[in-house]
Amino acid sequence: MNRKVALWNSRKWTKTARCCFVLTIAASLLAGCGKPQAAPGNNTGAAGGTAQAPNQGGNKEQPGAAPKLTPIAYSDADKQILTTTAQSSGVKTVYIPQQGATDDKLDVVRGTAKQMTLQFLKMAIVESSEQLVPVGKVTDQSDAKLKSGTGQWMSVNGQPILFVKLGDTFLSISSAKAVSKPELEAIADTLTPLK
């Protein structure tokens, strides 16, 4: 038991990762409930607007049909916040999705010393220069075949999360029921470096 405690204490970044995952999942759940979120501090993304209730009826796509995505626009202010947060979080290359679920947009950007969270209305993306460690009970691991390579699906505390590595950046993408797994995979295929 003491060995486990020593191992836990020797990996301080794991505590930060756990805290951020809990915050990401909580924020995703709040967004999934359709409750507007107040943007904390000066780390807000797109100005104005409130969170919209996601489609709780589930995804009505035909099996095998390509997910329908729409372009995501980023303002100059969004890009500046992303750049500043990435620098303070140690993320060298920020990846942003060019397309997302219908009516999705960047809502809030948060950062810690080791990672940053891009909170959209319908999904959350966590980015880090270090490998992201799932926090909680992990079940149902499976590979995800993406155009950019292979990702890995993990169910963490019942929440499906897609883990991907692009260049020197580790990413996780999740949604609280608003976006299906095929949609998240299609969104992951649109991730490009921030310019």
Summary of the structure (lengths in Angstrom):
residues: 195
radius of gyration: 16.2
end to end distance: 47.6
largest distance: 52.4
contacts: 600
relative contact order: 0.20
helix: 27%
strand: 30%
